[in-house]
Amino acid sequence: MERTVLHDWHQAHNGRMVDFAGWSMPVQYSSIVEEHTAVRERVGLFDISHMGRLEFQGPDAVRFLDHLLTNEVSTLQPGQVRYSLVCREDGGILDDVLVYRVEQSLAGDPTHLLVVNASNRLKILQWIESQKAGFDVAVIDRTGPWAMIALQGPKACELMASYGTPDPAPHKYYTCWKGQTPHGPAIVSRTGYTGEDGVELMLPVETAQAVWNDLMSRGQPLGILPCGLGCRDTLRLEAAMPLYGHELSEQIDPLTAGLQFAVKLTKPFIGQQRLAEIAASPLDRTRVGLALEGRRIAREHTPVKVGSDVVGEVTSGTFSPTLQKTIAMACVSKAHSAIGTPLEVDLRGKLERATVVPLPFYKRPRAAR
């Protein structure tokens, strides 16, 4: 397994390490609920260095990214971040990504960055290589030399403002900038995968341990906790953020997954023709939220039923620490997708009543934005 630069710290601080997409990563330190609550109420710190970081340089970098991605890249202003997808010609999703337009990268030049899922990095690199003929573009894999950490929660920006420059609070959601820590530069973004306020930092591996230690130390009066993959999943599920391999896959298109906002059919890109056909004649399935009556969790692939008929399946499920109820996302037929529709989930032969509810399940208070 690959290891992040913070691996030894995780082990020394009781991180329970697991194999995640070929990386040795902490799933939890104390408990998933404690870490989840820290992020919802105070602040948590995540090592997300397993995520892929790809840099695009060259005269055709923007033109190539517009060809590669479903969302528009040419309209990105310096300092903007945008959610997008990489699709096959048939519309199947290869990955969901964030594209950054950075005025100055850690290497010193204006650049575009792509953050991809750890499980898909090598696949996406191979896909890029197969698609870039005719484009004058250089793609540099920065995953090894750069680390990435996420500071998330209602006190995250307060902590970051006391530590680095500039203060992140005035920056809008989905923006980025070249910041400065006491140990050197970092690319900082108002992004995250928790449904809470916060920032994510890309920084050289040489300074990552010192920055991590500083944030943990400075965050103690604020109640900071180190957080693992376990609460990252419960947090993102409450916020109805899709996870590749669950809500997204090569067998699911972005429109069926409810990600129309990230698909610009007015521009040409790989898969655009098929997605235009799906938009004109939508498939008979869609992503919904479910609230279950009992406390048993409906895991991925759990059948969703109406009577004896299977009308869909669960893609992700958990017991929500914030809402204190069992929730799930599912892909179901559109005839059974309206808010308030009663359904059942088949938990190993026992039917549990569920109701279609609005997404997201949780939205942070406006005052915390």
SERO-725971 format. One line per 2 residues: number of its first residue (from 0); for each residue x, y, z of C-alpha. Coordinates in Angstrom, 2 decimals. Each point is the difference from the previous one (the first is absolute). Example, Ala and Ser with C-alpha at 12.3 -4.5 7.8 and 13.67 -1.06 7.14 Angstrom:
BEGIN
0) 12.30/-4.50/7.80  1.37/3.44/-0.66 .
END
This chain:
BEGIN
0) 0.00/0.00/0.00  1.03/3.57/-0.60 .
2) 0.47/2.27/2.99  -0.55/3.72/0.41 .
4) 2.65/2.20/1.61  -2.18/0.05/3.15 .
6) -0.23/-3.80/0.30  2.32/-0.29/3.01 .
8) -1.95/2.74/1.83  -3.25/-1.89/-0.56 .
10) 1.46/-3.19/1.42  1.55/1.80/2.98 .
12) -3.36/1.58/0.85  -2.08/-3.20/-0.02 .
14) -1.25/0.31/-3.56  -1.65/-3.27/-1.05 .
16) 1.60/-0.51/-3.40  -1.78/-1.67/-2.92 .
18) 0.69/-0.62/-3.67  -1.88/2.67/-1.94 .
20) 0.55/-0.02/-3.76  3.51/-1.34/0.53 .
22) 0.88/2.55/2.69  0.48/-0.65/3.71 .
24) -2.45/2.51/1.50  -1.54/0.63/3.44 .
26) -3.67/-0.96/0.20  -0.30/1.46/3.52 .
28) 2.02/1.02/3.07  -2.54/0.19/2.85 .
30) -3.45/-0.78/-1.37  -1.79/0.87/-3.22 .
32) -2.77/1.76/1.93  2.44/2.10/2.06 .
34) 1.90/1.07/-3.10  -3.22/0.65/-1.94 .
36) -1.30/2.19/2.85  3.28/1.92/0.18 .
38) -0.36/1.00/-3.66  -3.68/0.94/0.32 .
40) 0.48/2.04/3.20  3.66/1.06/0.13 .
42) 2.83/-0.97/-2.34  1.66/-3.15/-1.34 .
44) 3.21/-0.65/-1.93  0.20/-2.61/-2.77 .
46) 2.95/-1.42/-1.92  -1.22/-0.22/-3.60 .
48) 3.40/-0.43/-1.62  -1.25/-3.20/-1.64 .
50) -2.05/2.14/-2.42  1.63/0.47/-3.41 .
52) 1.37/3.45/-0.93  0.68/0.57/-3.69 .
54) 1.46/3.20/-1.47  -0.68/1.10/-3.58 .
56) 2.45/2.25/-1.86  0.43/1.06/-3.60 .
58) -1.77/2.14/-2.62  -2.87/-2.51/-0.42 .
60) -0.55/-0.75/3.70  -3.37/1.77/0.17 .
62) -1.18/-1.31/-3.36  0.92/-3.54/1.02 .
64) -1.74/0.26/3.38  -3.14/1.28/-1.71 .
66) 0.19/-3.06/-2.27  0.57/-2.32/2.98 .
68) -2.54/1.39/2.51  -3.78/0.41/-0.03 .
70) 0.10/3.46/1.59  1.44/3.16/-1.52 .
72) 3.66/0.74/0.65  0.56/2.92/-2.40 .
74) -2.27/2.25/2.09  1.87/-0.65/3.26 .
76) 1.48/3.19/1.42  3.31/-0.03/1.90 .
78) -0.75/-1.25/3.49  -3.12/-1.98/-0.92 .
80) -0.67/-3.70/0.65  -2.67/-1.99/-1.82 .
82) -1.53/-3.46/0.44  -0.04/-2.14/-3.13 .
84) 0.00/-3.54/-1.31  2.11/-2.09/-2.35 .
86) -2.21/-2.18/-2.21  0.38/-2.69/-2.61 .
88) -1.52/0.41/-3.45  -3.10/-1.88/1.21 .
90) -0.52/2.44/2.87  1.24/-2.34/2.75 .
92) 1.89/1.83/2.74  3.72/-0.72/0.29 .
94) 0.40/2.37/2.95  -1.33/3.14/1.64 .
96) 2.65/2.68/0.45  0.76/3.54/1.06 .
98) 1.77/2.26/-2.51  1.94/2.99/1.36 .
100) 1.24/3.06/-1.85  2.96/1.08/2.11 .
102) 1.75/3.32/-0.61  3.24/-1.48/1.29 .
104) 0.59/-3.66/0.78  2.47/-1.40/2.51 .
106) 2.34/-0.38/-2.98  -0.31/3.75/-0.70 .
108) -1.97/0.23/-3.25  -3.67/0.72/-0.76 .
110) -1.65/-3.36/-0.33  -3.11/-2.14/0.00 .
112) -0.21/-2.81/2.54  -2.25/-3.04/0.07 .
114) -0.75/-1.79/3.30  -1.17/-3.56/-0.68 .
116) -1.07/-2.92/2.18  2.77/-2.20/1.36 .
118) -1.60/-3.14/-1.44  -0.12/1.54/-3.47 .
120) 3.33/1.85/-0.31  1.81/-2.56/-2.13 .
122) -3.11/-0.61/-2.11  -0.40/3.73/-0.63 .
124) 3.68/0.41/-0.86  -0.33/-2.81/-2.55 .
126) -3.20/1.52/-1.36  1.68/3.41/-0.36 .
128) 2.91/-1.57/-1.85  -2.40/-1.73/-2.40 .
130) -1.90/3.23/-0.71  2.65/2.72/-0.28 .
132) 1.18/-0.62/-3.58  -0.16/3.28/-1.90 .
134) 0.25/2.13/3.17  3.18/1.80/1.08 .
136) -0.37/-0.73/3.69  2.24/-1.34/2.74 .
138) -1.56/-1.95/2.89  2.06/-0.21/3.20 .
140) -0.99/-2.36/2.82  0.58/1.97/3.21 .
142) -1.49/-2.66/2.30  3.42/-1.11/1.27 .
144) 1.76/3.34/0.63  -3.07/1.79/1.38 .
146) -2.04/-0.88/3.07  -3.64/1.01/0.54 .
148) -1.85/0.62/3.25  -3.53/1.18/0.77 .
150) -0.98/2.25/2.92  -3.77/-0.26/0.37 .
152) -2.66/1.33/2.37  -1.57/3.27/1.19 .
154) 3.27/1.04/1.70  2.28/-1.03/-2.89 .
156) 0.37/3.44/-1.57  0.57/1.60/3.43 .
158) 2.87/-2.42/0.58  1.45/0.48/-3.47 .
160) -0.18/3.81/0.31  2.07/-0.15/3.18 .
162) 2.63/-2.16/-1.69  0.49/0.88/-3.65 .
164) -0.64/2.80/-2.48  -2.23/1.19/-1.44 .
166) -3.10/-0.32/2.23  -2.28/-2.51/-1.79 .
168) -3.24/1.48/1.38  -0.48/2.66/-2.75 .
170) 0.52/-2.58/-2.75  -3.07/-1.58/-1.53 .
172) -0.76/-3.71/-0.11  1.82/-1.75/-2.88 .
174) 2.81/2.54/-0.26  3.75/-0.56/0.40 .
176) 3.16/2.02/0.52  3.75/-0.30/0.64 .
178) 0.26/0.32/3.76  2.85/0.12/2.45 .
180) 0.61/-2.07/3.13  2.89/0.52/2.45 .
182) 1.75/-2.86/-1.82  -0.53/1.15/-3.58 .
184) -2.64/0.31/-2.72  -3.19/-2.00/-0.43 .
186) -2.85/-0.01/-2.48  -3.08/0.61/2.14 .
188) -3.61/-0.49/-1.13  -3.42/0.55/1.57 .
190) -1.04/-3.54/-0.80  -0.79/-3.18/1.90 .
192) -1.88/-3.28/0.06  -1.82/0.31/3.31 .
194) -2.86/2.47/-0.50  1.72/2.37/2.42 .
196) 2.02/3.17/-0.43  3.75/-0.34/-0.32 .
198) 3.05/-0.10/-2.20  2.21/-2.53/-1.75 .
200) 3.75/0.49/-0.39  2.46/-1.37/-2.55 .
202) 3.57/0.40/1.20  3.44/-1.52/-0.52 .
204) 0.52/-3.27/1.84  3.08/1.56/1.64 .
206) -2.18/2.43/1.99  -3.18/-2.07/0.44 .
208) 0.93/-1.59/3.33  0.91/3.34/1.57 .
210) -3.21/1.66/-1.22  -2.09/-2.96/1.23 .
212) 1.65/0.15/3.43  -0.52/3.76/0.22 .
214) -3.69/-0.23/-0.87  -0.56/-2.81/2.51 .
216) 1.76/2.02/2.71  -1.67/3.34/-0.78 .
218) -3.37/-1.71/-0.35  -0.01/-1.55/3.50 .
220) -1.84/2.97/1.62  -2.62/-0.31/-2.75 .
222) -0.53/-3.71/0.62  1.71/-1.28/-3.15 .
224) 0.19/-3.74/-0.68  1.90/-1.95/-2.66 .
226) -2.60/-1.68/-2.21  0.03/-3.15/-2.09 .
228) -1.78/-1.41/-3.02  -2.87/-1.34/2.12 .
230) -1.45/3.36/0.97  0.91/1.45/-3.40 .
232) -2.53/-2.46/-1.42  -2.77/0.72/2.52 .
234) 0.52/3.76/-0.42  -0.14/-0.10/-3.80 .
236) -3.06/-2.27/0.07  -1.91/2.39/2.25 .
238) 0.89/2.74/-2.50  -1.13/-2.29/-2.90 .
240) 3.37/0.27/-1.72  0.43/-2.88/-2.47 .
242) 2.86/-2.46/0.42  1.65/-1.67/-2.96 .
244) -0.71/-3.72/0.01  -3.34/0.58/1.73 .
246) -2.10/2.82/-1.49  2.38/0.33/-2.97 .
248) 1.56/-2.62/-2.27  0.70/-0.87/-3.61 .
250) -3.53/-1.43/-0.16  -1.63/3.24/1.20 .
252) -0.18/3.25/-1.97  0.16/3.47/1.64 .
254) -3.59/0.90/-0.88  -1.46/-3.11/1.60 .
256) 2.20/0.68/3.03  -1.58/3.45/0.37 .
258) 3.11/1.97/-0.98  -1.47/2.04/-2.84 .
260) 1.61/3.16/1.39  3.45/-1.40/-0.87 .
262) -0.87/-0.92/-3.62  0.14/2.74/-2.66 .
264) -1.56/-1.55/-3.09  0.62/3.21/-1.97 .
266) 3.71/-0.85/-0.34  1.64/-3.04/-1.59 .
268) 1.60/-2.51/2.36  0.51/-3.76/0.19 .
270) -3.46/-1.51/0.52  -1.90/3.19/-0.90 .
272) -1.97/-1.60/-2.85  -1.26/-2.89/2.14 .
274) -0.85/2.28/2.92  -1.96/2.26/-2.33 .
276) -2.02/-3.05/-1.05  -0.63/-0.92/3.66 .
278) -1.05/3.59/0.75  -2.53/-0.18/-2.84 .
280) -1.30/-3.41/1.11  0.91/-0.45/3.69 .
282) 0.58/-3.45/1.38  -2.66/-1.35/2.37 .
284) 2.04/0.27/3.20  1.30/2.72/2.27 .
286) 1.85/0.58/3.27  -2.15/0.59/3.10 .
288) 0.34/0.30/3.75  -1.62/-2.52/2.34 .
290) -0.84/0.26/3.69  -0.44/-3.43/1.62 .
292) -2.29/-0.61/2.95  2.29/-2.35/1.90 .
294) 3.67/0.21/0.99  1.26/-2.79/-2.28 .
296) 2.26/1.33/-2.74  -0.78/-0.65/-3.66 .
298) 3.34/-0.66/-1.67  0.97/0.34/-3.65 .
300) -2.03/-2.22/-2.38  -2.83/-0.49/2.52 .
302) -3.17/-0.46/-2.10  -2.65/2.73/0.15 .
304) -3.52/-1.36/-0.39  -3.64/0.89/-0.51 .
306) -1.90/-3.09/1.01  1.75/-2.93/-1.65 .
308) 1.47/2.17/-2.79  3.61/1.16/0.15 .
310) 0.03/3.67/-1.11  3.63/0.83/0.73 .
312) 2.93/-0.53/2.32  1.83/1.82/2.75 .
314) 3.33/1.59/-0.97  1.13/1.18/3.48 .
316) -1.48/-0.23/3.49  0.86/0.83/3.60 .
318) -1.41/0.99/3.37  0.27/3.80/0.06 .
320) 1.76/1.23/3.16  -1.31/3.53/-0.61 .
322) -3.62/-0.86/-0.75  -0.17/-3.09/2.22 .
324) -1.78/-2.07/-2.63  0.83/-2.49/-2.72 .
326) 0.49/1.50/-3.44  0.93/-1.25/-3.45 .
328) 0.41/1.11/-3.57  -1.49/-2.24/-2.66 .
330) -0.48/-0.23/-3.74  -3.69/-0.69/-0.67 .
332) -2.49/0.16/-2.84  -1.40/3.47/-0.57 .
334) -3.56/-1.19/0.64  1.00/-0.53/3.64 .
336) 2.30/3.00/0.50  -2.38/2.76/1.17 .
338) 0.61/1.47/3.46  -2.18/-1.83/2.53 .
340) -0.28/-3.23/-2.01  -0.17/-3.02/2.36 .
342) 2.44/-2.79/-0.89  1.58/-3.00/1.68 .
344) 3.59/-1.20/0.13  0.74/-3.71/0.11 .
346) 2.48/-0.53/2.84  0.95/-3.65/-0.48 .
348) -3.58/-1.09/-0.42  -1.52/2.34/2.57 .
350) -1.83/3.00/-1.45  0.64/3.37/1.64 .
352) -2.27/2.94/-0.77  1.59/3.05/-1.60 .
354) -1.15/3.34/-1.40  1.44/2.09/-2.83 .
356) 1.33/3.24/1.53  1.69/3.11/-1.44 .
358) 3.77/0.14/-0.56  2.21/0.99/1.66 .
360) -0.94/-1.55/3.32  2.05/2.64/1.81 .
362) 0.86/3.58/-0.95  2.22/2.12/2.19 .
364) -1.58/3.09/1.59  0.17/3.06/-2.21 .
366) 1.79/1.98/2.71  2.95/-2.40/-0.31 .
368) 0.50/0.63/-3.70 .
END
